[in-house]
Each structure stands twice: as structure tokens, then as C-alpha cells.
Amino acid sequence: MLYGEFRDACRGWSSALFFSELNIDALNNGVSAYKMQHKKLPGYTQVFQLYDTLGAAVAGFQNSLPLLAMLKSDAMRPRHWKKLLPSVDINPNTFTLAQLFELNLANMAEFVEEVVTEATKEVQIEKGMEEIEANWKNQNLNLYKYERDGNDRGMCLRATEEITQIIDDNLMNLSSMSASKFVGPFMTQVSAWDKRLSLIGETLDAWMTVQKKWQYLESIFIGSEDIKQKLPEAAKKFENIDKAWHKTMQETVKECNVVKACCVDGRLEMLQELATNLDACQKSLSDFLNSKRNSFPRFFFISDDEMLSVLGSSDVTAVQEHCLKMFDNCASLIFGRQNKVIIGMTSAEGESYQFKTQTSTEGPVEFWMTNVVKEMKVSLRQIMKEGIFHYPKVSPALE
């Protein structure tokens, strides 16, 4: 009677669809229950051949369970079944456990274990790729409104260190995947993402470089009409750069996903070209500043930004805040006639003296500042000579 029950149970299990209906845990519990019942049979039944037949059937079925469990692995894909059974066309909707038993896979258990192990390793790569794709699907660039002197100058990128760190981590993972002997089915996908992330990293680096240079030069070429007049070619070039930059940022506002924004056709090349043109503008500016320094060497004592604040202003008193750097203990110049002339100097201690000849502030700043230096020397020389001449007359009174 127990043998008949077990035989009927086997028929039921064998008719189950292997991929969708078969439950290995339930199967294991069922076989274990029959094995327990077989052991509990009365001793007199052990003399019958059917007792041994039942024991062998239960043991045989139980021995097949580890193989079935391996084949039921979620890692198994159609390609693995094709490798395992190249001549068998397996339909997941009709393939039953009975059909699996007919294939006698127990005779190739080692090969089955090898294929399942391969499938397990491959699914790790598959999940890794899915994680990378899901992560970048929701990764956006962080933008902010850039303002200068209270004026809206469009959108800019916030720091990209976090994104760069993710890129580095993902590239490291992709490198490990590509080095695995199980990467075969995903090699195209891994290579594509490796190239894509490298492109994103390179694009972000170029993007931040251009942004930094643009922000610096924008305040000069857009904010100073005097500089634009003095460097017309560089100003024109920067105007074209400015238009391209704003166009790029407007497009980024509409599509700020990192992958889509950085992988736009030609974007990296465009940013690299902008960087090159910005360098050219910077060189023109540096050459211009150096020419001013060569005309008035004391300008070497102040920075580019400080020089630009002087050269880019129509107010001649803009030199005042830099006097201590350009002259030894000269805190400021004394202007007269509505800033049209310089009539003297004041020290850091508040002492002052008058020029013997007033110096005009007409023309380029380096020219009239050169005249200031000449007059400073002439006036101080004259004042010292007068002091030496008058000293004998006043010294007795001082004593």
C-alpha cells in the first residue's frame, strides 16, 4: 500500500512543470516523509522483495534531489540549458520533471554542476550590470543659478566629486568583471559601459575646467567695457564662447541626467574646443597685462585680479587700495582738481607731502603712474635738499 502511494506521488511530481510548478523543498519534504514511513514498517515486512524495491525507489528519488535543486537555480538561463542539452529543444511551458528524468542527467552530474556553477558566476555579473544601469538611470547633474554683481548669469554645475567617485567605483567593478572568465555573455555590455563611463568622466572634467575658466573671464570680458575695448579680438572670441556655454547649460537644464547630458554627440569635443579658446583668451589677457607691467614695473607687485580692477576701471582712484603694494609705505595718493591731477602722497602713518609739480592723470594708467614715480623722486629730492639747507638755521632753536 505504501509503495502504491509513493508510486502515485512520483507520478504527480513527475507531471509537474519543471520551471513553474515544481517545488524542490516540497519535493524533499515529501520524499523524506516516505523514507521515514519506510523505516517504520513492521519488521516482518522486510522479508518481502517489495520492501527493498520501495527503499531503493525512495533512495533513488532522494539522490536525484541535489541535481534537481541545482537545475532549478535561478541563475540558469536558456543558454545554459542549450549548453547542457544542445540537441534538446526545451519549452519552459511544457517541460516536465518526467521529461527531465528521461534525459538521464544523473549520468553527467559533474557536467551539470559545472554548468550551474558557470550560471551562478554569470548571474553575479548580470546583477552587477543591472545595478550599474539602474544607478545611472537616476543619476542627475546638480545645477545652481550663477549670479555676478546681482545679475543672473545662467546655470552652472555644482561640484561633481560624488559623481566622479561613483564613476571610479563602477569602472573598478567593470574591470573586475571583464577579467572574469565568466564575462562572455556580457562582454559587449561591459565594454560599452566602460567606454561610456570613461567618456562621462572625461566630459565632466572638461566641463568643470571650462566652467572655472568661463566664470573667471566672464567677469572681465562681459563685466568690463574698458577691457573689451582694449582687447577687441579676445572679447569677440569670448562672446562666442559665452553663447556656446549658455546654449549648453540651457540644454542641460532640460536634460540633466548625467549619462544623457555627457554622452551627447560631440559634447566632449565642443567643451575641449571651448577650453582651448578660453586659454587663448586668457593668453591674450596675460600678454596684455604683461605689456602693462613692462611699461610700469611696479604692477608686478600686484596680482592679475588687482591689475584688472585698475585697468578695467575708468576711475583713476582705483589705484589707491594697491598703493602700499606698489610703493614702500605709501598708503595713498593725493588727488586734486576732481581727480585730474595728483598733488602728493600720504604714508601709512598719516604723514604727507606735496609734489613740487602736479602730475596729470590723463591717458593710460601705466603712463601717468610712471610720471607719478618720477615726480615722487624729484619732489622728495627737492624736499630733502631744502631740509638740509634749512637745518642749520632751525637746529639751534630746537636745542
C-alpha positions in Angstrom: 0.0 0.0 0.0 2.8 2.4 0.9 4.6 1.5 -2.3 1.5 2.4 -4.3 1.2 5.7 -2.6 4.8 6.5 -3.3 4.4 5.5 -7.0 1.3 7.7 -7.3 3.2 10.6 -5.6 6.0 10.1 -8.1 3.6 10.3 -11.0 2.2 13.5 -9.6 5.6 15.0 -9.1 6.8 13.9 -12.5 3.8 15.5 -14.3 4.6 18.9 -12.7 6.1 21.6 -15.0 9.7 21.8 -14.0 10.2 25.5 -14.4 6.9 26.9 -13.0 5.3 24.3 -10.8 8.0 22.1 -9.2 8.9 23.0 -5.6 12.1 21.4 -4.6 11.5 22.0 -0.8 8.1 20.4 -1.0 9.5 17.5 -3.0 12.3 17.0 -0.5 9.8 17.0 2.4 7.6 14.5 0.6 10.4 12.1 -0.2 11.7 12.4 3.4 8.3 11.5 4.7 8.1 8.3 2.6 11.6 7.4 3.7 10.6 7.8 7.3 7.5 5.7 6.8 9.6 3.0 5.0 11.8 2.8 8.1 8.8 2.4 10.4 7.3 -0.5 8.6 7.0 -3.7 10.8 10.0 -6.0 10.8 8.2 -8.9 9.2 7.7 -6.8 6.0 11.5 -6.6 5.5 11.5 -10.2 4.1 9.4 -9.1 1.2 11.0 -8.0 -2.1 8.6 -5.1 -2.3 10.2 -3.6 0.9 13.6 -3.5 -0.8 12.0 -2.2 -4.0 10.3 0.7 -2.1 13.5 1.5 -0.3 15.5 1.6 -3.5 12.9 3.8 -5.2 12.8 6.3 -2.3 16.6 6.4 -2.1 16.9 6.8 -5.8 14.5 9.7 -5.9 16.1 11.3 -2.9 19.5 11.0 -4.5 18.3 12.9 -7.6 17.1 15.9 -5.5 20.5 17.7 -5.3 20.8 17.5 -9.0 17.2 18.9 -9.4 18.0 21.6 -6.9 21.0 22.7 -9.0 19.0 22.7 -12.2 16.2 24.8 -10.5 18.8 27.5 -9.7 17.5 31.0 -10.6 20.8 31.6 -12.3 20.1 29.1 -15.1 19.3 30.8 -18.4 18.2 29.3 -21.7 21.8 29.5 -22.9 22.9 27.2 -20.1 20.2 24.7 -20.9 21.3 24.8 -24.5 24.9 24.1 -23.4 23.7 21.3 -21.2 21.4 19.7 -23.7 22.4 21.1 -27.2 20.2 18.6 -29.1 17.1 19.1 -26.9 14.6 21.9 -27.5 13.2 22.8 -24.1 9.9 24.6 -23.9 9.5 26.1 -20.4 5.8 26.0 -20.7 5.6 22.2 -21.3 8.8 20.7 -19.9 8.0 18.4 -17.0 10.0 16.6 -14.4 9.3 13.3 -16.1 10.9 14.6 -19.3 13.9 15.7 -17.3 14.3 12.2 -15.8 14.2 10.7 -19.3 17.3 12.7 -20.2 19.4 10.8 -17.6 21.2 13.8 -16.4 22.4 11.8 -13.4 25.0 10.2 -15.7 26.5 13.7 -16.4 26.3 15.1 -12.9 29.7 16.7 -13.0 29.0 18.5 -16.2 25.7 19.7 -14.7 27.5 21.0 -11.7 30.0 22.8 -13.9 27.3 24.5 -16.0 25.3 25.5 -12.9 28.4 27.0 -11.3 29.1 28.9 -14.5 25.5 30.2 -14.4 25.9 31.3 -10.8 29.0 33.2 -11.6 27.4 34.8 -14.6 24.4 35.9 -12.7 26.6 37.8 -10.3 28.0 39.8 -13.3 24.4 40.2 -14.6 23.2 41.6 -11.3 26.3 43.9 -11.2 25.4 45.3 -14.6 21.8 45.7 -13.7 22.9 47.7 -10.6 25.2 49.9 -12.7 22.4 50.6 -15.2 19.8 51.3 -12.6 22.2 53.7 -10.7 23.0 55.8 -13.7 19.4 55.9 -14.9 18.6 58.1 -11.8 21.9 60.0 -11.6 21.4 63.7 -12.4 23.7 66.7 -12.6 23.3 69.2 -9.8 22.8 72.7 -11.1 22.7 76.1 -9.5 21.9 79.7 -10.6 25.2 81.7 -11.1 25.0 85.3 -10.3 27.6 88.1 -10.6 27.1 91.5 -9.1 23.4 90.7 -8.5 22.9 89.8 -12.2 21.7 86.3 -13.3 24.3 84.8 -15.5 22.6 81.5 -16.1 23.1 78.0 -14.7 26.3 76.3 -13.6 27.3 72.8 -12.4 27.9 72.2 -8.7 30.9 70.1 -7.7 31.0 66.7 -9.3 33.3 64.8 -6.9 30.5 62.5 -5.8 29.7 61.5 -9.4 33.4 61.1 -10.1 33.7 58.8 -7.2 30.8 56.6 -8.4 32.5 56.5 -11.9 35.7 55.3 -10.3 34.0 52.6 -8.3 31.9 51.4 -11.3 35.0 51.3 -13.5 36.8 49.2 -11.0 33.9 46.8 -10.8 33.7 46.7 -14.6 37.4 45.9 -14.7 36.9 43.0 -12.4 34.0 41.8 -14.5 36.0 41.9 -17.7 38.8 40.0 -16.1 36.4 37.1 -15.1 36.3 34.0 -17.3 32.5 34.1 -17.0 32.1 37.5 -18.6 31.5 36.1 -22.1 27.7 36.7 -22.4 28.1 40.3 -21.0 31.4 41.3 -22.7 29.7 43.7 -25.1 27.7 45.3 -22.4 30.6 45.6 -20.0 32.8 47.1 -22.7 30.1 49.6 -23.7 29.6 50.8 -20.1 33.4 51.0 -19.6 33.6 53.3 -22.6 30.5 55.2 -21.6 31.7 55.9 -18.0 35.2 56.9 -19.2 33.5 59.4 -21.6 31.4 60.7 -18.8 34.4 61.2 -16.5 36.4 62.9 -19.3 33.4 65.1 -20.2 32.8 66.2 -16.6 36.5 67.1 -16.2 36.4 69.2 -19.3 33.0 70.7 -18.3 34.3 71.9 -14.9 37.5 73.2 -16.4 35.5 75.3 -18.9 33.2 76.5 -16.2 36.0 77.6 -13.9 37.7 79.5 -16.8 34.5 80.9 -18.1 33.5 82.3 -14.6 36.9 84.0 -14.3 37.0 85.5 -17.7 33.3 86.3 -17.8 33.7 89.0 -15.1 36.5 90.5 -17.2 35.2 90.4 -20.8 31.5 90.8 -20.0 31.8 92.9 -16.9 34.4 95.5 -18.1 33.7 97.6 -21.2 37.3 99.1 -20.9 38.9 95.6 -21.2 36.6 94.8 -24.2 37.8 97.9 -25.9 41.4 97.2 -25.2 41.2 93.6 -26.3 38.6 93.6 -29.1 39.6 90.3 -30.7 39.7 88.3 -27.4 36.5 89.9 -26.4 34.8 88.8 -29.6 36.1 85.3 -29.2 34.8 85.2 -25.6 31.5 86.5 -26.8 31.1 83.4 -29.0 32.3 81.2 -26.1 29.7 82.7 -23.8 26.9 82.0 -26.3 28.0 78.4 -26.7 28.3 78.0 -22.9 24.8 79.3 -22.2 23.4 77.1 -25.0 25.0 74.1 -23.4 23.7 74.9 -20.0 20.2 75.6 -21.3 20.2 72.1 -22.9 21.4 70.6 -19.6 18.6 72.2 -17.7 16.2 70.3 -20.0 18.1 67.1 -19.7 20.2 66.8 -16.6 20.7 63.0 -16.5 24.4 62.5 -16.3 24.6 59.8 -19.0 22.4 61.7 -21.4 24.0 65.1 -20.8 27.6 63.9 -21.0 27.1 61.5 -23.9 25.6 64.0 -26.3 27.3 63.6 -29.7 30.2 66.0 -29.9 29.8 67.4 -26.4 33.2 66.4 -25.2 34.8 67.8 -28.3 32.8 71.0 -28.0 33.9 71.5 -24.4 37.5 70.8 -25.3 37.3 73.4 -28.0 35.8 75.9 -25.6 38.7 75.2 -23.2 41.2 75.8 -25.9 39.5 79.1 -26.9 39.3 80.2 -23.3 43.1 79.5 -23.0 43.6 81.7 -26.0 41.5 84.5 -24.3 43.5 84.0 -21.1 46.8 84.3 -23.1 45.7 87.5 -24.8 44.7 88.9 -21.4 48.1 87.8 -19.8 50.0 89.3 -22.7 48.0 92.5 -22.3 48.8 92.6 -18.5 52.4 91.8 -19.1 52.7 94.7 -21.6 51.3 97.0 -18.9 53.7 95.6 -16.3 56.6 96.1 -18.7 55.5 99.7 -19.1 55.1 100.2 -15.3 57.2 97.5 -13.5 55.6 98.3 -10.1 52.5 96.4 -11.4 54.5 93.2 -10.9 53.8 93.7 -7.2 50.1 93.2 -7.6 48.1 90.2 -8.8 46.3 89.8 -12.2 42.9 90.4 -10.5 44.2 93.5 -8.8 45.6 94.8 -12.0 42.3 94.2 -13.8 40.5 96.1 -11.1 42.7 99.1 -12.0 42.8 98.7 -15.8 39.2 97.8 -16.1 38.0 100.9 -14.3 37.6 104.4 -15.6 38.1 105.7 -12.1 41.7 106.8 -11.7 41.4 106.4 -7.9 41.1 102.6 -8.3 44.9 102.5 -7.8 44.5 103.7 -4.2 43.9 100.4 -2.5 47.0 98.9 -4.1 49.5 101.8 -3.3 51.0 100.0 -0.3 52.0 97.1 -2.5 53.4 99.2 -5.3 55.2 101.9 -3.1 57.1 101.5 0.1 54.9 102.9 2.9 52.8 104.9 0.5 49.2 104.4 1.7 47.5 106.6 -0.9 48.0 109.3 -3.5 46.5 112.7 -3.0 44.3 113.7 -5.9 43.2 117.2 -6.9 41.1 119.1 -9.3 38.4 116.5 -9.4 40.9 113.6 -9.7 42.5 115.2 -12.8 45.9 115.6 -11.1 48.0 114.0 -8.3 49.4 116.6 -5.9 51.1 114.4 -3.3 51.4 111.2 -1.3 50.3 110.0 2.2 52.2 107.5 4.3 50.7 104.6 6.4 51.3 106.8 9.5 49.3 109.7 8.0 52.2 111.8 7.1 52.1 113.5 3.7 54.0 115.7 1.3 53.1 117.8 -1.7 54.6 117.3 -5.2 56.6 120.2 -6.5 54.8 119.7 -9.8 51.3 118.3 -10.1 51.0 115.2 -12.2 48.2 114.8 -14.7 46.1 111.6 -14.7 45.3 111.8 -18.4 45.9 108.8 -20.6 46.7 105.2 -19.8 47.2 104.4 -16.1 50.7 103.0 -16.6 51.9 106.2 -18.3 50.7 108.7 -15.6 51.8 106.3 -12.8 55.3 106.3 -14.3 55.1 110.1 -14.1 54.0 109.8 -10.5 57.1 107.8 -9.7 59.3 110.4 -11.5 57.7 113.3 -9.6 57.9 111.4 -6.3 61.7 111.1 -6.7 62.1 114.7 -7.9 59.9 116.1 -5.1 61.5 114.0 -2.3 64.9 115.0 -3.6 64.0 118.6 -3.5 62.4 118.4 -0.1 65.5 116.7 1.3 67.7 119.4 -0.2 65.6 122.1 1.3 65.7 120.3 4.7 69.5 120.1 4.6 69.7 123.8 3.7 67.3 124.9 6.4 68.5 122.6 9.1 71.4 124.8 10.4 69.0 127.7 10.8 66.4 125.8 12.9 68.7 123.4 14.8 69.8 126.0 17.5 66.2 126.8 18.2 65.4 123.1 18.5 68.3 122.7 21.0 
